[in-house]
Amino acid sequence: MEVMPKWAEVILVPLISLLLAAILSALVILAIGEDPIAAVKLMVTGALGSSYGWGYTLYYATNFMFTGLAVSVAFHARLFNIGGEGQAALGGLGVALACLYIDWPHWSLALIGAAVAAGLFGAAWAAIPAWLQAKRGSHIVITTIMFNFIAASLLNYVLVNVLRPKGSMDPASARFSDTVHLPTLHEMLAPIGINFSKSAPANVSLLVAVAACIFVWFLIWRTRLGYEIRSFGQSESAARYAGIQPFKIIMVTMMISGALAGMMAINNVMGEAERLVLNSVEGAGFIGIAVALMGRSHPFGVFIAAILFGFLYQGGAELALWTAIPRELIVVIQALVILFTGALDNMVRMPLERMFLAISKRGEG
Amino acid sequence: MEHYLTLIQLLDSTVRLATPLLLACLAGLYSERAGIFDIGLEGKMLAAAFFSAAVAAITGSVWIGLLAGIAASLVLSAIHGVASITFRGNQLISGVAINFLAAGMTVLIAQAWFKQGGRTPSLMGGARFEPITLPFAEALRDVPILGPLYYELISGHSILVYVAFAAVPFTWWLLFRTRFGLRLRAVGENPAAVDTAGVSVVGLRFAAVGICGILCGIAGAYLSTALQAGFVKDMSAGRGFIALAALIFAKWRPWHALYATFLFGLFGALETRPDVIEAVIGMKVQGQLLSALPYIMTVIILAGFVGKAIPPRAGGEPYVKER
């Protein structure tokens, strides 16, 4: 039964959850003896007050758009893909191989090639847990968690034993050549007369991420496959009855999800580091869970949530720089967002539903 | 003889590394047998590790530290219980949130209290669990074969190691020989039947989640006050997930949990002794392969290629009373 109007479902519920998370975060800052209002001010100026801040905010947001979309697509089929971290790590390997071993004539071709490689590697890493879920009934959450760890070991091995240049102690690949350097926002905006910070890492991948948001929206709500994914997520038995094959949906959904997570690597590996380093994902795969939950698995919501988390990330870095508040504050905020928008959803929803029920009854009576 | 001593040493470090895994694995066993998935073992261990070390450092008493660790773990259990039992939320998402909450809060509080970059001061004397020398260990030390076995391997661990090993038969007895255990298992398989019998599903599940919290608390305390002398950031280092893997490997059975965690502990011990592996199997094994082995083996078990692991039937499903 639909007791709540759509606007309340889409805007009010996430907003209240977010407010609760914000209040608790403020209490945490108070408890460790710092001033929450000063902290917010510092975060806003640090993350949004300059084109340098924006450059970092958008750089992080690009990562989170990819991983957030990855989790969202899987959510639509009621699959919980916790493996974004591992899939993005494998995507990084794909990007590194494409950039190191292929002689690209131009960055644009390299971007396409690297994105395809990243997507393929990520999709392949997601395909194994998907196959195990579809054919053997292994719980996808557990297998994707295990695959995160296996990916970490695999990358550790590859970086130390295979990709590390001779004589280097650092477990990292060689630098990519200059031809695969992706234009940063500074280089893109300078010709049209906008002076964007030179040292910020935001780059052309941001546009790819936005395109991915549009692609996912189109896929989920405008294609036959998207319809099948959504019906499978709503009711597996009904979908099966309507002739939708669970095997196909699980495989395809997870591979799209893995490919999206993997494609994050064009931003962090190709756009920023320009080489593959150990633990290049830095938790962005897990932040995708918070982003997808907050964005209600809708690409537009994911877009907004990713920018918010990008802001939190950059703001948190500034906080750690200028105050005694460690970066881990962001991890706490992330946890609270996941808790309130995900696990405690009913706590927010139940009283609201009761309220709207009372209002609609009064309206009738 | 030399080989024998190496073996004893290897098994000794296996026991040390298996203990936190065993405690966390049994913790997960109670929770999952009652139908509550718990991927927040990692977070609970981490929180307990911090609070036991912190309180032990402040008070100088490791026992008060242990209690504080258990209390911290229980708070996270309560959050998990409220989210997944009371509000029937997604248990997996709640577990993820708890892991992050612990990862962030421990560093935040450690920084606020001790200002040492997210760690506690090193624990000394009464603020640590010291190894216990069992009776006659010194006297029997020189007896061939059995002497070193008793002195090096069986004696000389902290009290929590013995607690962990004792928890295995106790868990078996509690789950398979008592009424409470029968009900707890039933609530994970068919909660509606338990409800029909007039027993509270919610109460049983909270009890299971509570026991899980206590055991994770002990596991965390062991990490920071016995295995190491103090808390460092992210010190649980994925052990909660290895415990989860061991739980699946053990197919949710207490004695098998012991074997599984011992095996995974052995992998951990071997990682630090590549010379032993090389001597035994005659070739080098990459450390990365060893660290990934528990996860790979779990995936194979989960896939049902080597005996199928079937979780409790009502696991992960919130119970809704019929009206």
Interface residues (C-beta under 8 A of the other chain):
Chain A: V28 A31 I32 G33 F80 I82 L132 R136 G137 S138 H139 V141 I142 T143 I145 M146 F147 F149 I150 S153 L154 N156 Y157 V160 N161 F286 I289 L293 A324 I325 P326 E328 L329 I330 V331 V332 I333 Q334 A335 L336 I338 L339 G342 A343 L344 D345 N346 M347 M350
Chain B: I39 I79 V82 A83 S84 F87 R88 G89 N90 Q91 L92 I93 S94 V96 A97 I98 N99 F100 L101 A103 G104 M105 V107 L108 I109 Q111 A112 K115 G118 G238 F241 L244 A245 I248 Q286 Q288 L289 S291 A292 Y295 I296 T298 V299 L302 A303 G304 P311
